[in-house]
Structure formats: structure tokens, C-alpha cells
């Protein structure tokens, strides 16, 4: 069954889109190690899809929404405090809107969702190995080939020191990437368990003598998911830890694994009590929970952090900027200079996407941006709720993409991921996948029982 599913995933239901789908897959395979080369493949896929699906693209109301948002962002950039910086900041948005529009017309089936998940999980292996080498073997690397075709920089001991970053610019960025591949890998693992071990265990319970033997895909996914989970912990990112717990709880609830739900909640509660409970109670839990966790959660690990680096300070300053210019904002990427002038410290963003956009582009653009994202999410929810639209075996992979969307929102309430090219591309890829599948399966001509 796995072989048939993978074979199906390599073929596009629309023959006109077979070539761009091939380019997209090749680009995704290369992308983690060489974003430039990977982006070339993905770019060709988007361009060809635009040329061959222009009528479909033009007639989708959601795309008109992104077109309107693009115009508004350009207009507000003209009112920026520093217009040059603001117009440069548009490159974090407008090209990715085009990427989203193209890929949402290219990605149409749950088989493609599964294929993308497999590619991303496989692509995470070398990056995870680099991360372990960085922390435990003292690997250091500054490899650059043909400018930025391959640009790998590994800081020995992590970046910041003691925190896994692999070839990413910061440990938090690495954590955001690992959260995506961990969540998708866990979904694939559950699917493989259902196909293999789970099925055979049910046969044993029905008095069959068959002994369950794990398949090679299941063994690979088991090792990869565990490695990604450990790497996520070693990033020392509280955001990453929270997302890992959310992912485990979500799948446990979805599968009805009550014991696992209780276990995850117990572990999370113990860590929170060790970090934030009154000292007499906290001491009890600190005998069990390592200081690596509770001291990071309550910031005891970094007791002398400057007030200007506190999330609360950054959020209050960003909101004050929004109140001063609620309609036009101060201009994209203008927060950095304004914050430095006030706090005498360099800070790239206020560690909250909503507050950053409201301060830099105004409330209208911010509400429209998140309104469009909400449209995509609820389209996916509606698809998941219509059991006759997609086969039951494919519902988990749709659920996993919606879960990644929720995790992305959670992560961006305490950080901003769009300044990393890898993460920004992957984020819009996953959004376009949800949107594309939701559109495709809601077409009136789509048979309810058609294979995905």
C-alpha cells in the first residue's frame, strides 16, 4: 500500500501540471541544504503553474484578497518613517504571496500532502546530524561555494552557545524548523503504524499467530522522529518545547490515546510546577524535573537579561507605535531603528508577528493579513469535517497540516519566522498546500470516493 501511495504521489492528477510538480519536488529535496538551488526548482514550478493555471488563479477570491493586501502594503510603505527600508521589507511578503498563489494551484491532493511531508522529513536528517555534531563533537564549519549556492556556517557549541542551531542563524529558528518536520514526521509515523504494526497487532488480538515486524519506513520514521524530538529539546527553545507538547497532545487526542494524553499532561504540569509553583511545592518537583527545563522556563538560567530584551518590553513598545500610527504604521522593517533610538539596543523585531505588523503596516493591513490566513485555515477545517470528501485514511495527513498551521501561529506570537528564508518559504508552502487541497476537494465535480 505504501508503494502504491508513493507512486501515486509522484503523478499529478492534471497532466499539464506534471512538470511543475516534478520541479517542486526536486526543489524541496535540495532546499534544506541549499535554499538558493531549491528555490530555483520551486520557482520554476510556480512560474509554469502560473502560466498554465492563470484562469484558475485569477478566479479565486482568496487570491484577490492577497492582491489587495499587496497594494495596501505598497501604499503604506510610501508613508514609512524610512521608505527605503520599508520597500525592501516588501520582499519578505510580496514574492511569497506569488509563491502561495502558484503552489495552491499546483498542490491539489492528499497524496501530494503526504509526498511533501516525506520530502521534508527526509531533508531534515542531514540538518539534525549537523546539529548533533555541533553540540557534541564540536563541529565547526564555514563552507561557501559559488557565493550562496552552498553557504553553511556551523558555530561550535551552538548559537547562542549551548543551544543547537545547526546551519540556521539562531537556535530559535532551528527550533521552528524542527517543530514543522517533527509534527509531519509524527503524522507519517502514525500512518505507518496503522498500516503495519497496528494492523498486525489487531490480527494477533483476533487469535492470529502473526508476529508484527516493523517495516523499513516505520523504522526510519521512528529514528527520525526521535532524533528531531531530541534536537528540538537541545535548541533550548521554550517555543519549540511548547509546540512539541502541543503536537503530541493533538495526535493523542485525535487517536484517542487517553493514556498518552495523561502522560504528556503530567510531564508538562510537572515542568510548569517546578518552574512557577511556590518554592515549597517547586522544590518537590525540582527533584524530578532537571534544571535544564524549569530554569529555562522561568528564566532563572538567564537572570541578568536586560529589560530591553524582555518580550513584555518589546510588545509594549510595538503597541505604542501602533497607537501612534494606527492606519499606516511606521513602515516595514522600521521597528529596528525606532527601538534602538528608544532603548539603545539592536533588535530585529518585537517577537510577535501581529504586533510587528500592526506597528509597521497599520491595523487594516494586519487584520486583512490574518483574515486571509483564517480563511485558509477554516477552509481546511471544513474539508476535514466533510467525511465524504476525503477517504478516512487521508484525514490524518490533512489534520497534520492544520496542526502545523496552529503551531506556526503559536510560534509567531512569541517570535517572528518570516525573516528566515527557509522558514518563510516552508510556511507559505504549507499554507498553499492546505488551500490547494481544500479548493480541489470542494469542487462540485469531485467524486466523493475518488482516490487521493
N, C-alpha and C positions, 0 to 999 in steps of 0.2 A: 504493500500500500504506500509506503514511504517513497519507493522508487517511482511509482505512478504519479504521486503528488509532485515530486521534484521535476519529473519530465513535463508535467502539465504546466508547472510554474515557468519553465523556460520558453513556453509558447504563449504568444499574446492572442486573445480572442479576436482581435482585429488585425488581419494580415498587414494592413497599411502601417501598423504601429510596431511590427516585429523588430525592425531595425533599431528604432529609438529605444525599445525595451532592452535590446541586447547592449546598446551603448550605455544605458543607465546601469545595468548590472555590472558591466566591466568597470565603469567609473566608481561604483560603490565598493567593489573589491579593492581597488587601488587607494581609495580616498583616505582611509585612516593613516596610512604611511606617507602618502604624497597627495595632499589636498589639491595641489595645482593640477597634477595629471588626472586625478579623479574628477575634478571639476570640469576638465575638458570633455571627458566622456559623458558626464551628466549634462553639460551644456549642449553638446550635440543632440542628446536625447530630447532636451527641452525645445531646442530650435526646430528640429524635424517635426515634433509633435505640434508646435505652434503652426507650422506651415500646412500640415495635413489635417489638423483638427480646428482650424480657425473659426469655422462656423459654430461648432460646439462651444468653443471657448467664449465667443462673443455673446452667445445667447444665455449664458449662465449668469443669473442675477448677482451671485456672490462675487464674480469677477468684476462686475461693475462697481461693487462696493469697494474693492481694493483699488480700482482705478480712481474713484472719488477720493479715497484716502491718500493716494499718491499725489493728486493735485493739491489737496489741502496741506500736505507736508511740505510741498514745494513752496506754496504761498506763505506758510508760517516761517519758513526758512528766510524769506525776504524781510521778515520783521525781527530777525535774530539780533542779539547783542553783538555777536561776531558772525557775520553772514558767511564768511569763507569756511569757517569750521562747521557751521550748520549745513551748508550744501555738501560738504564732504561727508557729514553724518548720514546723508540720504543713502549712501552706498551700503549702509547696514540694513536698509529696508527695501528700496525700490527693486534692485536686482533679485531679491529673494521673493518679492511679490510675483515677478515674472517666472521665477523657478516654480513657485507654488501653482500658478495657473497652468503651466505646461505639464508638470508632473501629475496634477489632479486629473488631467485629461488622459494621461498615459496609464496611470495605475487604476485598474478597474475591478480586479477580482481578489478574492481572499487568498487564492493561490499565490498571487503576486505579493500580498502582505507577508505570507509565510516565507517566500523566497527572499524578500528584503530582510526579514528577521534573521534568517540563516546567514546571509552575507554579512550583516552587521556583527553577529555573534562570532563568526569565524574571523572576521577582521580584527576583533578585539584581542585575539590571542597574542600576537606579537607585541602589542602595546602593554598588555598585562605583564608579559615576560620582561619587557624593558623596565617596568615599574618595580618588579621584584629585584631585578639586578641593581637598580638604582639604590634601593634601600639596604639590601643585604649583602651585595657583592661590591658596593662602592663604584658601580659603573659610572663613567663619565664620558660624554660624547658631545662633540661639536662638529657634526658632519654636514657639509653643504656641497651639493652637486648641481652644477648649471643653475646658479643663483638660488631659486627656491623650489626647483623641481623636487629635490630631496633636501630638507632643512631640518635636521634632527639635533636637538640640544637636550642633553640629559645632565642635570646638575647632580653631582654625587651627594647622597644623603637626603635628597628630596628638595622641593621648592614650594614653600619655605622648608628649612632644614627639619628633617624628621617626618615629613609628610610626603607620601607618594604623589608624584606629578607626571612620571614617565616623560613623554616628549611634549606635554602640554605646558602652557605658560604658567600655570598655577595649580596647586593641589585641588582647589575647589572646581576648576574647570575639568580636571581629570575625573573628579567625583561625579560631575554632571554627566559626562560621557559614560562612565561605568554604570550609573544608575539606569541609563537607557538600555545598554546591552544586557545588564543583569535582569531587568524586567522582561525583555523579549526572550532572553535565554531561558528564563524560568517557564515562560509560556510554552516554548518548544519542548522543554523537558517534560512538562505535564502531558503534552500531546504524545510524546514518545512513550511515556509511562503507560498511558491509556492504550496505545497500540500494542505494546509489548508486554511488560511485566503485569500491568493491571489486568489485561485480558487473560493471561495465563494463570494469574492468581485466582481469578474467578472460576477458571476451569478446575483448579485444584479444589476449591471450595465446593464445586459440584461433583466431587469424587473422581476427578481425573488424576492420573499419576504423572502428568507432565510437570517437569521441574522448570520454573521460569529461568530463562537465560537472558541477561541484558543484551540488547543489540549494540552494535558499534556506535550508531548515532546517539543512543542513550548514554553510553559510557563517555563519549566525547562531551555531550552536554552536561553531564554530571560534573566532570572535571572542570569544564569551562565556567559553569555557574558558580561552583565553589571558589575557583580562582578569582572570578570577578567580585564575588562577595567579600572575600578576604582583602582584595585590593581596595575595595570601597571602604572597608574599615580603616585600612592603612593610610588613606588620604587624610584621615583625621578631620573629615568634614562633617559637621553636625547636620548640615543639609542632606548630605549623602546618606548618613545613618538613618535619618528620619524617613527618607524615601525608600530605603531598603526595608524598613519595618512596614511602611505603607504597602509596598509591593507584596510582601509575604502575607500580610493580613488580608489584602484584597483577594489574592488567589485562594487563601484558605477559606474565606467566606464563600467565594464563587464555587469552590469544590465541595463545600460543606464539611470541611475537615475541622470539627469542633475542637479536638484535642490540640491541633496545631494553633488554632486561634488563641486558645487559652495559654499555650506555651509562649507565643510571641508577646501577648499582652503582659504575661508575668515577667518576662525578661525586660520589656520596655518599662513597666512600672517599677521594677527593682532599680533600674538605672536612674530613673527620674527621682525616686525617693532618696537614693544615695546622693544625688546632686542637690536637691532642693528641699528635702524634708527638714524639720527642726533637728538640730545637731544630735540629740539623744537617739532619735529614730534613724537619722542618716548614718550614724556610726555603726548601727547594726547591719545595714545593707552594704556599707563600705567594706565590711569583712568579706563579702562575697563578690561585689562588683569591683573590678580593677579601677584604680585611679585614672588609668588611660581614658576611661569613658566618663566617669562622673566629674572629674576635674576639668575635662574639656566641655562638658555640657554647661556647667555653671561658671566657666571661665576662670576657675582657680589656677588653671595651667598657665594663663597669661594675665597675672594680677595687675601689671603696670601698663595696661593698654591705654593709650591716650584717649581722652574724651572725644576728640575729633574722629577717631576710628570706630567709635561705637555706632551700631546701627541706629539707635534711637536718635542720636545727634544728626546723623545724615538724613534720616527720614523727616525730622522736624524742619531742617533747613530746606529740603526739597519741597515740602508742603508750603513753607513760607514763600518760596519762589512762585509756586502755583497760584497762591492767593494774590500776589502782586500782578501777575500777568495771566489771568485765568483762561483767556481765549487764544492768545497767540503763543504763549510760552516765551522762553528766553532763547530758543534755538537749540537744535540737536547738538550734542557734544559740548554745550556751553556750561553745563553744570560744573565741569572740572575747574575752569578758570574762576568761576564765581565762588566755588567752595574754597579754593586756595586763597583768594583775596580775603575771605572772611576768617578762615581757620588756620591759614598759613601751613597747609599740608596738601600734598598732591593726592587726589582721589579721583579715579576714573569715572565713578558713577555712585549713586546713592544706595546701591544694593537693594533696590526694589523697582521692578520694571514699571509698575503702574505709576509710582511717584516720579520716576525718572521721566516718563513720557508726559505726564501732566505738567511737570516743571519746564520741560524743554519744548513741548509742542502744543500745550494747552489741553483743556479738559475735553473739548469737542473731538479732537483727533484721538485722544486716549479712549474715550467711550466708544467711538466708531471702531477703533482697532480691536478692542476686546469684545465688542459686539459681533464683529465678523468671526473672531475666534470662537465665540459662544455659538454662533450659527453652525460652524463646522462640528463642534462637539455634540450639540443636540441632534444634528443630522445622524451622527454615528450612534447616539443613544437610541434614536428612533429605529435605526436599522437593526440594532441588537434586540430591540423589543419586538420586532416582527419575525416570529419564529418561522413563518412560511417563506421568508425571503432568502435565507441562507441556511444550508444544512447544519445540523446540530454540531457536527464535527468541526465546523469552521467558526463557531461562535466564540471559542476561546481566543483565537488569534485576533478577532475584532475587539474583544474585550481588552486584550493586552495593549493594543494601540490606544484605546481610550484611556487606559490606566497610565500609559506613558504621558499622554496629554495632561492629565491631572497632576502627575509628578512634575512635569515641566512648569505648570502654573505654580505649584508649591515652591519649587526651587527658585523661581523668579520673584517670589515675594520677599526673599532674603538675599538675593543675588541677581545678577543680570548676565545672561549667557550669550546675548547676541553679538558681543564684541569678539568672540572666538569664531573664526570662520568655519571650523569643523562643526562646532555645536550649532551654530546658526543654520548651516546647511542641513544638518540632520534633523533639526527641529522642524524646518519647513518641509522637508521630505516626509516626515511622519504625519504632519498636518495634511499635506496633499494626499497622502495615502488614505487617510480617513475620509477626506472629502470625495476623492475619486471613487472609492468603493461605495460610499453612501449614494452618490449620484447614479452609479451604474446599476446597483441593485434596486433602486427605486424607479427605474424606467418602466413604464406601463407594459412594454413588450417583453420584459424579462420574465421567463417562466420561473415559477417558484421553486421547482425542483432541479433547475439547471446546475450542473456540476461547476464548482468554482475552481 
